[in-house]
Amino acid sequence: MRPRITLVTLGVEDLNQSISFYRDGLGFPMQDRDEDSDVAFFELEGTWLSLYPRDLLAEDAAVSDDGTGFSGVTLAHNVPSKDEVESLLAEAEAAGGRIVKPAQDVFWGGYSGYFADLDGHLWEVAYPELTDE
């Protein structure tokens, strides 16, 4: 297996609301789709994000859809400054996301915060603050 991720699919409760969150709220570029399609694709730099109904995604993976709490997975988006961390978290909140952890200096030397999308998927927005030592 080649070490790369070509697609991340998020199981969502309300496809249209999630499309609006990612496309209109966060400005992700969405691939054209039929209105009655059960899936939406967003082209990102280096990979794709898809949204698919949670119950159908669980069925496809042959697992139960009754999971609650932390799934053990977070998505991350690195930005080039602390100001952009703050700005992107505010953008996500304005789009209907929930701030889970406000932006702050973190133990690994960077600056980051977390937001949850409409279905509770966790996104970290981070400024890695790399140094040339």
C-alpha positions in Angstrom: 0.0 0.0 0.0 1.3 3.4 -0.9 1.5 5.8 2.1 -1.1 8.4 1.1 -4.6 9.5 1.8 -6.7 10.2 -1.3 -10.1 10.7 0.3 -11.6 11.5 3.7 -15.3 10.7 4.0 -17.3 12.1 6.9 -20.6 10.5 7.9 -23.1 13.3 8.4 -26.7 13.5 9.7 -28.0 16.2 7.4 -26.2 16.2 4.0 -27.6 19.6 2.8 -26.7 21.3 6.1 -23.2 19.9 6.0 -22.7 20.9 2.4 -23.7 24.4 3.4 -21.3 24.4 6.3 -18.3 23.3 4.2 -19.1 25.1 0.9 -20.8 28.3 2.1 -19.4 28.6 5.6 -15.8 27.5 5.1 -15.5 28.2 1.4 -14.5 24.6 0.3 -14.7 24.2 -3.5 -17.4 21.6 -4.2 -17.5 19.4 -7.2 -20.7 19.6 -9.3 -23.4 17.1 -8.1 -26.9 16.1 -8.8 -29.3 17.5 -6.2 -30.6 14.0 -5.4 -27.1 12.5 -4.9 -26.3 11.0 -1.5 -22.7 12.2 -1.7 -20.8 15.5 -2.0 -17.1 15.9 -2.9 -14.8 18.8 -2.1 -11.4 19.1 -3.8 -8.8 20.0 -1.3 -5.1 20.6 -1.8 -3.6 17.1 -2.0 -6.8 15.1 -1.2 -10.6 15.1 -1.4 -13.2 15.4 1.3 -16.6 13.7 0.9 -19.7 14.0 2.9 -22.1 11.0 3.0 -25.1 10.1 5.2 -23.8 8.6 8.4 -26.2 5.6 8.4 -25.3 4.7 4.8 -21.6 5.1 5.6 -21.9 2.7 8.6 -23.9 0.3 6.4 -21.2 0.4 3.7 -18.5 -0.3 6.3 -20.6 -3.1 7.9 -20.5 -1.5 11.3 -23.2 -0.2 13.7 -24.2 3.5 13.5 -24.9 3.8 17.2 -21.4 5.2 18.2 -21.2 8.2 20.4 -18.5 10.3 21.9 -15.0 10.7 20.7 -14.3 8.6 17.5 -10.5 8.7 17.9 -10.1 10.7 14.8 -9.4 14.4 14.2 -8.7 16.3 11.0 -6.1 19.1 11.0 -5.5 22.2 8.9 -2.2 24.1 9.3 -2.0 27.8 8.7 1.0 30.2 8.5 0.2 32.4 11.5 -1.6 32.6 14.9 -3.9 35.3 13.5 -5.1 32.8 10.8 -5.8 30.2 13.5 -8.1 32.7 15.2 -9.6 33.8 11.9 -10.4 30.3 10.7 -11.9 29.3 14.1 -14.1 32.4 14.0 -15.1 31.5 10.4 -16.1 28.0 11.4 -18.1 29.3 14.4 -19.9 31.8 12.2 -20.8 29.0 9.8 -22.5 27.0 12.6 -19.5 25.0 14.0 -18.8 24.8 17.7 -15.5 25.9 19.2 -14.3 22.9 21.3 -10.9 24.3 22.4 -10.1 28.0 21.9 -6.9 28.8 20.2 -3.9 28.7 22.6 -0.2 28.0 22.9 0.2 24.3 23.0 2.7 21.9 24.6 4.4 21.0 21.3 5.4 24.6 20.7 2.7 25.7 18.3 -0.6 27.5 18.6 -3.9 25.7 17.9 -7.6 25.3 18.6 -10.3 22.9 17.7 -13.8 23.2 16.3 -16.5 20.6 15.7 -18.5 20.7 12.5 -22.3 20.2 12.5 -21.9 16.4 13.1 -19.2 16.7 15.8 -16.2 15.9 13.6 -13.2 17.6 15.2 -10.9 19.9 13.2 -7.7 21.2 14.7 -6.6 24.5 13.2 -2.9 24.9 14.0 0.1 27.2 13.5 3.0 24.9 13.9 5.5 27.7 14.7 8.5 25.8 13.2 11.9 27.2 14.0 15.2 26.8 12.2 17.4 25.8 15.2 
